[in-house]
């Protein structure tokens, strides 16, 4: 397996592990928008790593955005089972926008990514 795919799947695993942390153990972010910015950045990185790993596949941009969005939604739904955590539509949308921006910007800048 290529190193770029190992890094991508490791990053996805890290996202899932961080999502399993109970809410009372997390730093309380007072401003709602900071949380959305963090989701956006987290999933932008996912889009960049996804494009790096799968750029050779036909329609890779759509593939990465689709599966990145599914992963983000799964991650939000997973939080139903975690104490003091809850899924929100705004977090899922921040994930969607992040993976979209990361993937598309990587596709325009193929020679500059990682």
Secondary structure as UniProt FT lines:
FT   HELIX           3..19
FT   HELIX           23..25
FT   HELIX           32..54
FT   TURN            55..56
FT   TURN            58..59
FT   HELIX           60..78
FT   HELIX           79..81
FT   TURN            83..84
FT   HELIX           89..108
FT   TURN            109..112
//
